[in-house]
Amino acid sequence: MSEEARLEPDLLLLGGRLITQDAERRVLPDHGVAIREGAICAIAPSATLRRLYPDAARLDASGCIVMPGLVNAHQHCTADPLVRSLIPDSIGSHEAIFGCATPLHGALTPEDDELSALLTAVESLRYGTTTVVEAGTVAHPDRVAAGLSRAGIRGTIGRWGWDTPGLPFSASAGEALRLQEELLRAFPKGGLIEGWVTLVGHELVSDDLLAGASDLALAHGTGLTFHMSPTEADVAAYLARDGLRPMAHLARLGILGPHLLLAHAVWMDEQEVDLLLESRSAVAYCPWAYLRLGQGVTGAGRHAALIARGGRVALGCDAVNAGDLPDMHRAAALAVGLARDMTMDTQAITAATGLDLVTIRGAEAIGMADRIGSIEIGKRADLVVHDGSAAAWRPAGDPALNLIWGTDGRTVRDVVVDGRIVLRNGRSTLVDEEELARRATEARDALLARSGVA
């Protein structure tokens, strides 16, 4: 062990079965992690770390499972968290979005945006998610950042941009890009909360705004994300516009590439799949949302091919009234199950694939694999402890099978983000959850009254 590693750590996490998700996918029984200044500085048998650092603070994970924090690559953090389970599932996705979600967003206050983000972050941490790619807010991204920060989660934030005349919140391409750059400067890359270039997407964005947004993201070395093709509506709109399907149109504009994270990409043909693979563009796949909203993923989805062919795919939970529960274990199990059933191939995509998608492959898809996604020396200390005494872990089996098929986020006991314990024994260490629930109920009632959404 190096001299650097021998310096006193800030925290030892000891005694667990480490699911490292490193290049060898090592599983290390009764090992511990030493953390200093938010980063992993040593990994060794627990007895070794106890001997080397007898006075360091400790988090005892004896008999537990320790894994990297999970990555949620597409999560709406505003409006929906305040109106959980209130948008009916008996209406179509168009009515749910424009008849319910849009009026709710229009009636949000800055305080609502912060409270919604705080709700999302606390719930996400309780299910083991430590990194959230926020899907965009209309007006108050700084307040979203404040809510995420208060809970202690890692995340990206963005301000939705679109320039279709006559729509609420629309702006010129130049003004939309100015606001995007303002956000990037306020939340630079590398912070616990960092800014991304974030558009609403679909057919609501001009070519000038798309190209400008891509250039802006490349100039700042950050991500670009927007919605595309959750239904066939985007396909029809782009074909009508210039005779090209959406991915072909984006390719012609020159904005496909490793900096791009497309939300959804459900309705694609084989050429579009090839374009994404060749360009190394990433996709945030939110399977529960497509089932909840009836968007046709089982017939149209090509995500299994993207995953099996080494594409950059991460998973997401979308919105509280679409994907509903922000539990990445559920999302991974569904993504793997759909792929296996749709292809009738039990070998190409397995539980191990699902675990990769919410850890190291998910981190790579959002451009953060140098920081998160695995338990390795030098990476940020984003760690999740599953309670080994829970029924789902007694007796424990193969870790990937157990984590994807055999349990979900309900067995999460403790969570560490950037070296700080943010969840202990299933409860936030930073937020009064009872007070949060009370405030959320009051805010929900006021929001429904203002928006007219009953």
N, C-alpha and C positions, 0 to 999 in steps of 0.2 A: 504494500500500500504506500502511495506517495506521501511526501511531507505535507502537501496540500490537503490530502484526504485526512491526515491526522489532526488537522486543526479542529477545534471543538465545533460540532454542528449545532444548529439551532433546535433540531428535533430529530429523534430516532423513531421510526415506525418499525416495530419489532414483532417477530414471532409468526408472521403470516406465510401462507403459500403464495409466492409471487408469480403471477402470470405476466411475464415481462413484455411479451409482444415485440421482442427484439428480433434481429435478423434470423436467429435460430429458433425463435418462439420458445425460449427456455421457460420451464416451470421449475421454480426453486423452492423446495420445502423448507420451512423454518428459517427463512432468511429475513433480513431487515434492510431498510433503506435509511441512510443518513442524509439529512437535508441541511444545506447552508445557504442563506441569502436567496431562498426560493428555488434553489436548484438541487438536483440529486448529486451528492458528492461522493457517495460510497454505497456499494451493494455488497453484502457479505452475510455469512451465517449470523444469526441473531446473537449467539454466544460471543462471537468475535467482536461485534459492535458494542455489546454490553461491557466487554473487557476493555476495549479501547477508549470508550467514552462513558465512564461510570457516572458522571455528573450531568450528562445531557438530559434535557426534557424528553419524555418518552410517550409514545402512543402505543399501547399494547394491543397487538392484533393476533395474539396467540389463538390458534385454532381457526383463524379466519382466512379469507381469500382476499388478496391484495392485487389490484389490477390497475392499468392506466385509466385515467378519467376518460369518459366517453365524449365523442364529438357529435354534435347535432348541427348539421350543415344548412338547415333552413328552418327557422322558427320565427313566426310572427309574435312579437312581444307587446303589441299595443292593441287596445280595444277588446279583442276576443277574450283575454284572460278575465276581464271584468264581467263578461256575459256568458260564462261557461254554461254549456248545455242549454242555451236558449234559442239558437238558430235551428229551426226544425230540420230534420233529415228527410222530410217528405217533399221538399222543394228541390229544384235543380240547382246546379252550381252557379249558374248565371244569376238567378234570383237571390241565392244566398249571398253572393258577393255584392251585387248592385242594389238589391232591395234591403239588405240588412247590414252587411259589413261597411259599405261605403257611407251610409248615413251615420253609422256609429263613429267611424273615423272623423267625419266632418264635425261631430259634436264633442270631440275629445278636448279636454283642457290639458295644459302642461302637467298639472298634478296627476291627471289620469294616466298620461303616458309613463310617468315615472312609477306610479303605483302598479300599472300593468306589467312593466318590465321587472319590478321587484317580485311580484307574484310568480312570474315565469321563471326567474332565476332561482328562487327558493324551491319551487317544485322540481325544477330540473336537477338541482343538486341532490335532492332527496332520492332521485332515481339514478344518481351516479353520473350525470352529465356535468362536465367541468368546462366545456367550451361550446358556445352557441354562436352561430352565424345568424344575426338578426336580419330578418327579411326586409326591413325598411319601414320607416315611419314617415308620416306626411309632413309634420311640422316641428317636432320637438326632439330631435335625436339626442341633444345634450341631456334632456331629462331621462331618456331611455338609458343613456350611459350612466347617469347617476343611480338609477334603479338597479342596473346590473352590478355596478361597483359596490353598492351597499350590501348586496348579498355575498359578494366575494367571488363571483363567477368570472371566467375568462370569456371574452366575446368580441365580435365585430359589430359595428353599428353603421347604419346608412340612412341617408335622406332620399326617399323616393323621388325620382325625377321623371316627368313626361312633358311633352310639348304639343299634344294634340289640342288645337284650338277649341274653345267652348266647354272644356271639361273643368270641373272644380280642381283647384290647386295647380292647374297647368301653368307653365311658364315657357318663355322662349328657350331654345337650345342653349343660347349663351348664358342666360340667367340660371338655368338649371345646372350648367357646368360650374358656374361661379359658386353656387351654393354647395355643390359637391366638393370643390377644392377647399372651401372654407372649413368644411367638416374634416377633411383629411389633415389639414394643418392643425386643427384643434385636438385631434386624436391620432397622433402619428403611429406609423407601423412599429410594432414591437412592444407596445404597452399592453397592460392587462386588458384594456378596452381599446381597440384600434378602429379607425375609420376605414370603410370600404366605399368604393363607388357603387351606388345602388340605384338601379332604375326599376320602375314598375314592370317594364317589358311588354310582352304581348305585341299587339299591333298599335300600341299607343305612343310609340317612340319613333321619331323621324330618323332617317339615316344619318343626318348631321349630328344628332344627339348620341346615337349609338357609336359612331366613329369617334366623336369627341370624348365620350366616356371611356372608351378603350384606350385612347391616347393618354388620358389623364391617369388612369390606373397604372399604365406602363411607366409613365413619368415618375410616379410616386412609389413604384415597386409594390403596389398593393393589389387587392382583389377587385374584380368587377363581377357583380351578380345581378341577375334579373330573371323574371318568370318567362317561360316559353313552352308552348305546346302541352299544357296539361290536358287539353281537349283538342278536338280537330278544328276548333274555331280559328286558332292561329294559323293552321295549315291553309285553310280556306282563304283567310285574309291575305296572307303573303302570296299565294298563287294568284289571287285576283289583282294584287298590287303590281307584280312584275313577272309572274309566271314561274317563280322559284319557290320551293318549300323553304321554311324558316332557316334551317341550318345551311342550306345552299346560299340563301340571301346573306346570312352573317359571314359566310366564307368569302363571298364576293366583296363584302365591305372590308375584309381583312381583319376582323376582330376576333375570330376564333383563335384560341391559344391557351397556354398554361395559366394565364392570369384570369381566365374566365370560368366562373362557376354558374352554370345554368340550372335554375330551379325547375324540376319536373322532367322536361324532354320525354314525355310519354308517347306522343303521336309522331313517330319518326319512321321513315322507310330505311332500307338497307344503305342507301347512299348517304343518308344523314348520319347513320351510325359510323360509317367509314370516315366521314369528315371529322366527327368528334374524336375518333381514335387517332387519326393522322395528325390532328392539330394539338392533341393532348389537352383539349378542353375538358373541364370537369362537369359532372352532373350531381345535383343534390336530389336524391330519389326519396320521395315521401309516400310510401305505399299505402299507409292507412288513410291518407287524405283522398286518394283516388277511389278507394273502396267506399269510404263514407259519402263522397260526393257523386259516386257512380260515373266516373270519368273514363272507364273502359280500359284500364291498365292490363287486365287479363287477356284482352284481345289485341291491343295495340302495342303494349309495352315491349321495348327492346333492351331493357336494363340487364337482363340475364346475359345477353350477348356482350354488352359492354363490360360487364364484370368478368365473364369467363375469358374474354380476349385481352384482359389487362388494362381496361379503361380506368380512368380516374373517376371513381364513383364514391360518394359519401351518402349517408342516410340522413333524413330529416323527419321532423314530426309536424311541420307546417303550422297550423293554427289550432286553437283550442276548440273551435267549431268545425274543424276539418279533420286533422289527424287526431285531435282530441287530447290524448294523454301524452305528455312529453317524456315518454319512457323509451329510451333507445334500445333496450333489450327487446321490447315488443316489436319495435320497428325492424330490428335485425332478424328476428324470428320470422316475421311476415315476409320480408324481402327474400330470405333464403327459401322459405316454403313455397312462395309463388314461383320462384325460378325453377325449383326442382319439379314442381307439378306442371308448369307450362312447357318445360323441355322434356319432361319425363327422364331426366338424367340426374341420378343421385350422386354422381362422382364429381362433376364439374364445379358445383357450388354446394358447400357443406357448412356445418356449423362453424368450422374454423374460418371459412370465408366471411361469414356474418360477423364474427368477432373482429376480424381484420377491418371490415367496413366501418365499424364504429370506433376503432382505435387507430392503428397505424395507417391503414389505407384512407380512412376518413381524414386524418391529419394531413396526409400527402395531398389529398384532393383539394383541401382548402389552403394549401401552401404553408402549413405549419409543422411539417414532419421534423424539421430541425429543432423544434421546441417541445413538442408534445406527441402523444400517441403511443409511447412505449416507456417502459421503466429502464432507463439507461443513464449512466453517469454523464453529467453535463446537461441533460434535459431538465426542463422545469418540473418541479415536484407537484404534478397533478395526479393524485392517487385516490383510489376508491377502495374501501374496506367492506366486504360482504360478511355478514354475520354467519360464521360457520356453524353456529348452533341452531340455525333456522332449519325447519323440516326439509326444505329444498336441498340442503347441503348434507343431509345425514342419511346414508354415508355419501361423501363426495365422490363423484366420478371423474371422467375426462373433463377438464376445465372448459373447453369450448362447447362441448355438448351440454354441460351443466349450465353455462352462462347463457346460451342461446335457446335451447329447448327446455331446460329443466328449471329455470327460474326467471325472474324479471327484476326490476329495480326495487321491489319491496323488501329485499333482504339487504339493501345498502344500510350500513351502520354509521360509517364515518367517511368524510370526504376532506381531502386536503387540496387546495388550489394555490399554486405558486408558493408552496411551503407553509401556508397558513391553514389551520384547521377551521373549516367553515361549516362543517356539519359534524355533530357528535351525538352518538346514540340516536340517530334519526331526526335530530332537531337542529335548526340553524343556531350557530353560536353568535351570529351577528344581528339577527332580526327577531323581534318579539312576534311570534307567529300568530298568537291570539289577537294581538292588536292589529296585525296585518289583515286578518280575516274580517275583523270588525270594520276597518276602513274600506276594505274592498266591497263589502255589502252596501255601505252607504254610497260609495262612488258608483256602484252598479245602478242603484235606484235613480240617482240623479242623472246618469248618462242615458238611461232608457227614457226618462222623462224629456230630456233635451232633444234627443234624436228622433223621437216619435216611433221608435222600433219597440213594439210591444212583445 
